[in-house]
Amino acid sequence: MAYIVGVDEAGRGPLAGPVAVGVVKIAEGYDLLEVFPGLNDSKKLSEKKRELLFLKLQEEIKKGNVQAVVCLSSEKMIDEKGIAFAIRHALARGVRKLMPDPMEGKVYLDGSLKAPPEYSQETIIGGDATIPAIMLASVAAKVTRDRLMKKLATEYPLYGFEIHKGYGTKMHMLALREHGLCAIHRASFIHIDRISEEA
């Protein structure tokens, strides 16, 4: 049987927390749009809709119709190796976990993402709006990361992570100016001297 694997990331731009790469594997011919009504690029969906699709994904995984994994690379790795390396690292882990045999199928990736070279693959700009397997991977990555940031907000309550998920909002910048960086901030993304002037 031939398989399709969809890949997308969430959390490339935030100032805190890990980056997440979602990987979804389906059999060729499995109609994701029929099974997941309203499926779209995660950025175009409400949080409520993303959560509903994510719950449906859990059901389909239990039924054996879909395989999915979300791999994270930490803020520490991002600071030490850079965001591009961190994404590649998580992506390679996810793809190899779901499709250990590269001959099993083809990998479809969003934007500028690339799978390990041994895989048959296609990178599609705007793929998260056109390829259903990429759409579902983007939802899985986004929901997993958002849930984690909400959890981390209870450990680091001064920053409002449950609201902005680590992105550089005005609220986040003000908290950074007042409290400095915490353990999950990406130090390489933040220039405190500039924040002090801007906030």
PAFIKOL-35607 format. One line per field, with one value per residue (C-alpha): x, y, z; residue number from 1; residue in three letters. Coordinates in Angstrom, 1 decimal. Example, Ala and Ser with C-alpha at 12.3 -4.5 7.8 and 13.67 -1.06 7.14 Angstrom:
BEGIN
xx = 12.3 | 13.7
yy = -4.5 | -1.1
zz = 7.8 | 7.1
i = 1 | 2
aa = ALA | SER
This chain:
BEGIN
xx = 0.0 | 1.2 | 1.1 | 1.0 | 2.7 | 1.9 | 4.3 | 4.0 | 5.4 | 4.0 | 5.9 | 8.7 | 8.3 | 7.5 | 9.9 | 9.4 | 8.7 | 9.6 | 8.9 | 6.5 | 6.5 | 3.3 | 3.5 | 0.4 | 0.4 | -2.6 | -3.2 | -3.5 | -7.2 | -8.2 | -10.4 | -9.3 | -11.7 | -14.7 | -13.6 | -12.5 | -15.2 | -13.9 | -10.3 | -8.0 | -4.8 | -4.6 | -4.0 | -7.4 | -9.3 | -10.6 | -9.1 | -12.4 | -12.4 | -8.8 | -9.6 | -12.5 | -10.4 | -7.7 | -10.2 | -11.4 | -7.8 | -7.4 | -10.5 | -9.1 | -5.8 | -7.6 | -9.5 | -6.2 | -7.1 | -4.5 | -1.1 | 0.2 | 3.0 | 4.1 | 7.8 | 9.2 | 12.6 | 13.3 | 14.0 | 17.5 | 18.2 | 16.8 | 19.2 | 22.2 | 21.7 | 19.2 | 15.5 | 16.2 | 18.2 | 15.6 | 12.8 | 14.9 | 15.7 | 12.1 | 10.9 | 13.4 | 12.4 | 8.7 | 9.0 | 11.3 | 9.1 | 5.9 | 7.5 | 10.8 | 10.8 | 11.2 | 9.8 | 6.4 | 5.2 | 5.7 | 6.1 | 4.4 | 5.7 | 4.6 | 6.6 | 10.3 | 10.4 | 12.5 | 12.4 | 15.5 | 17.0 | 16.2 | 12.4 | 10.4 | 9.0 | 7.4 | 7.6 | 4.6 | 4.4 | 1.0 | 0.6 | -1.1 | -4.0 | -4.1 | -2.9 | -5.3 | -2.5 | -0.4 | -3.5 | -4.1 | -0.4 | -0.6 | -3.6 | -1.8 | 1.3 | -0.6 | -2.9 | -0.1 | 2.1 | -0.8 | -1.8 | 1.8 | 2.1 | -1.0 | 0.4 | 3.7 | 1.8 | 1.0 | 4.7 | 5.6 | 2.5 | 4.1 | 4.1 | 0.6 | 1.7 | -1.8 | -3.0 | -0.2 | 1.5 | 4.9 | 4.5 | 5.9 | 2.7 | 2.7 | 1.6 | 4.5 | 7.0 | 5.8 | 6.2 | 9.7 | 10.6 | 9.3 | 10.5 | 13.3 | 13.6 | 12.4 | 13.7 | 11.6 | 12.4 | 14.5 | 17.3 | 18.6 | 15.3 | 15.2 | 17.1 | 16.1 | 17.8 | 15.6 | 12.4 | 13.1 | 13.0 | 10.0 | 7.6
yy = 0.0 | 3.5 | 6.2 | 10.0 | 11.9 | 15.6 | 17.8 | 21.3 | 23.3 | 25.7 | 28.1 | 29.3 | 32.9 | 33.1 | 34.4 | 31.5 | 27.8 | 25.0 | 24.7 | 21.9 | 19.8 | 17.9 | 14.7 | 12.9 | 9.6 | 8.3 | 5.6 | 6.9 | 7.3 | 8.1 | 11.2 | 13.6 | 16.4 | 14.0 | 12.7 | 16.1 | 18.6 | 22.2 | 21.1 | 24.0 | 25.7 | 25.9 | 29.7 | 30.2 | 28.2 | 29.3 | 27.8 | 26.0 | 24.5 | 23.4 | 21.6 | 19.8 | 18.7 | 17.5 | 15.5 | 13.9 | 13.1 | 11.2 | 9.2 | 8.4 | 7.4 | 5.0 | 3.5 | 2.9 | 5.2 | 7.9 | 7.9 | 11.2 | 12.5 | 16.0 | 16.4 | 19.3 | 21.0 | 23.0 | 26.7 | 25.5 | 23.8 | 26.9 | 29.1 | 26.8 | 25.6 | 28.1 | 27.7 | 26.1 | 23.3 | 22.8 | 22.5 | 20.0 | 18.0 | 17.6 | 17.0 | 14.2 | 12.5 | 12.7 | 11.5 | 8.6 | 7.5 | 7.3 | 6.1 | 4.2 | 2.7 | 5.6 | 3.4 | 3.3 | 6.6 | 10.3 | 13.2 | 16.5 | 19.5 | 23.1 | 26.2 | 25.7 | 22.5 | 19.5 | 15.9 | 13.8 | 13.2 | 9.5 | 10.3 | 11.0 | 14.4 | 17.6 | 21.0 | 23.2 | 26.9 | 27.4 | 23.7 | 24.1 | 25.6 | 23.1 | 19.7 | 18.0 | 16.0 | 19.1 | 20.9 | 18.2 | 18.2 | 22.0 | 21.6 | 18.8 | 21.0 | 24.1 | 22.5 | 20.5 | 23.6 | 25.8 | 23.3 | 23.1 | 26.9 | 27.0 | 24.4 | 26.3 | 29.5 | 27.9 | 27.5 | 31.0 | 33.0 | 36.5 | 36.4 | 35.5 | 32.6 | 31.2 | 34.3 | 34.9 | 31.5 | 33.1 | 35.4 | 38.9 | 40.8 | 44.1 | 42.4 | 39.9 | 42.7 | 44.6 | 41.5 | 41.0 | 44.5 | 44.2 | 40.6 | 39.8 | 36.4 | 33.1 | 29.6 | 28.9 | 32.1 | 32.0 | 34.3 | 34.4 | 35.9 | 38.7 | 41.9 | 43.3 | 46.7 | 47.1 | 45.9 | 48.5 | 51.3 | 49.9 | 48.8
zz = 0.0 | -0.8 | 1.8 | 1.8 | 4.6 | 5.3 | 7.3 | 8.7 | 11.6 | 14.2 | 16.4 | 14.1 | 15.2 | 18.9 | 21.5 | 23.9 | 23.9 | 21.5 | 17.8 | 16.8 | 13.6 | 12.8 | 10.7 | 9.4 | 7.5 | 5.6 | 3.0 | -0.6 | -1.4 | 2.2 | 1.9 | 4.7 | 3.6 | 3.9 | 7.3 | 8.7 | 7.6 | 7.6 | 7.5 | 6.5 | 7.2 | 11.0 | 10.8 | 9.1 | 11.7 | 15.1 | 18.2 | 18.9 | 15.3 | 15.6 | 18.9 | 17.3 | 14.4 | 16.8 | 18.8 | 15.5 | 14.7 | 18.0 | 17.0 | 13.6 | 15.1 | 17.5 | 14.5 | 12.7 | 9.8 | 10.4 | 12.0 | 13.4 | 15.6 | 16.7 | 17.4 | 19.4 | 19.4 | 22.6 | 23.0 | 24.1 | 20.8 | 19.0 | 20.9 | 20.4 | 16.8 | 15.2 | 14.3 | 10.9 | 12.5 | 15.2 | 12.7 | 10.5 | 13.6 | 14.7 | 11.2 | 10.5 | 13.8 | 12.9 | 9.3 | 10.2 | 13.0 | 10.9 | 7.7 | 8.6 | 5.0 | 2.5 | -0.2 | 1.5 | 0.0 | -0.6 | 1.8 | 1.1 | 3.0 | 3.5 | 2.6 | 2.6 | 4.6 | 3.4 | 4.5 | 4.8 | 1.4 | 1.2 | 0.9 | -2.2 | -1.4 | -2.7 | -1.0 | -1.8 | -1.0 | 0.6 | 0.9 | 4.3 | 2.3 | -0.6 | 0.6 | 3.1 | 4.8 | 5.3 | 6.7 | 9.3 | 10.2 | 10.7 | 13.0 | 15.0 | 15.4 | 16.4 | 18.9 | 20.5 | 20.9 | 22.1 | 24.7 | 25.9 | 26.1 | 28.2 | 30.5 | 30.8 | 31.6 | 35.0 | 35.7 | 34.4 | 35.3 | 34.8 | 31.0 | 29.8 | 27.7 | 27.8 | 25.8 | 23.2 | 23.2 | 23.3 | 20.3 | 20.5 | 21.4 | 23.2 | 26.4 | 26.1 | 25.4 | 28.5 | 30.6 | 29.3 | 30.1 | 33.6 | 34.5 | 32.0 | 30.4 | 32.0 | 31.4 | 28.3 | 26.4 | 23.2 | 24.2 | 20.7 | 19.5 | 22.2 | 22.5 | 26.0 | 25.3 | 22.2 | 24.1 | 26.8 | 24.1 | 22.2 | 25.0
i = 1 | 2 | 3 | 4 | 5 | 6 | 7 | 8 | 9 | 10 | 11 | 12 | 13 | 14 | 15 | 16 | 17 | 18 | 19 | 20 | 21 | 22 | 23 | 24 | 25 | 26 | 27 | 28 | 29 | 30 | 31 | 32 | 33 | 34 | 35 | 36 | 37 | 38 | 39 | 40 | 41 | 42 | 43 | 44 | 45 | 46 | 47 | 48 | 49 | 50 | 51 | 52 | 53 | 54 | 55 | 56 | 57 | 58 | 59 | 60 | 61 | 62 | 63 | 64 | 65 | 66 | 67 | 68 | 69 | 70 | 71 | 72 | 73 | 74 | 75 | 76 | 77 | 78 | 79 | 80 | 81 | 82 | 83 | 84 | 85 | 86 | 87 | 88 | 89 | 90 | 91 | 92 | 93 | 94 | 95 | 96 | 97 | 98 | 99 | 100 | 101 | 102 | 103 | 104 | 105 | 106 | 107 | 108 | 109 | 110 | 111 | 112 | 113 | 114 | 115 | 116 | 117 | 118 | 119 | 120 | 121 | 122 | 123 | 124 | 125 | 126 | 127 | 128 | 129 | 130 | 131 | 132 | 133 | 134 | 135 | 136 | 137 | 138 | 139 | 140 | 141 | 142 | 143 | 144 | 145 | 146 | 147 | 148 | 149 | 150 | 151 | 152 | 153 | 154 | 155 | 156 | 157 | 158 | 159 | 160 | 161 | 162 | 163 | 164 | 165 | 166 | 167 | 168 | 169 | 170 | 171 | 172 | 173 | 174 | 175 | 176 | 177 | 178 | 179 | 180 | 181 | 182 | 183 | 184 | 185 | 186 | 187 | 188 | 189 | 190 | 191 | 192 | 193 | 194 | 195 | 196 | 197 | 198 | 199
aa = MET | ALA | TYR | ILE | VAL | GLY | VAL | ASP | GLU | ALA | GLY | ARG | GLY | PRO | LEU | ALA | GLY | PRO | VAL | ALA | VAL | GLY | VAL | VAL | LYS | ILE | ALA | GLU | GLY | TYR | ASP | LEU | LEU | GLU | VAL | PHE | PRO | GLY | LEU | ASN | ASP | SER | LYS | LYS | LEU | SER | GLU | LYS | LYS | ARG | GLU | LEU | LEU | PHE | LEU | LYS | LEU | GLN | GLU | GLU | ILE | LYS | LYS | GLY | ASN | VAL | GLN | ALA | VAL | VAL | CYS | LEU | SER | SER | GLU | LYS | MET | ILE | ASP | GLU | LYS | GLY | ILE | ALA | PHE | ALA | ILE | ARG | HIS | ALA | LEU | ALA | ARG | GLY | VAL | ARG | LYS | LEU | MET | PRO | ASP | PRO | MET | GLU | GLY | LYS | VAL | TYR | LEU | ASP | GLY | SER | LEU | LYS | ALA | PRO | PRO | GLU | TYR | SER | GLN | GLU | THR | ILE | ILE | GLY | GLY | ASP | ALA | THR | ILE | PRO | ALA | ILE | MET | LEU | ALA | SER | VAL | ALA | ALA | LYS | VAL | THR | ARG | ASP | ARG | LEU | MET | LYS | LYS | LEU | ALA | THR | GLU | TYR | PRO | LEU | TYR | GLY | PHE | GLU | ILE | HIS | LYS | GLY | TYR | GLY | THR | LYS | MET | HIS | MET | LEU | ALA | LEU | ARG | GLU | HIS | GLY | LEU | CYS | ALA | ILE | HIS | ARG | ALA | SER | PHE | ILE | HIS | ILE | ASP | ARG | ILE | SER | GLU | GLU | ALA
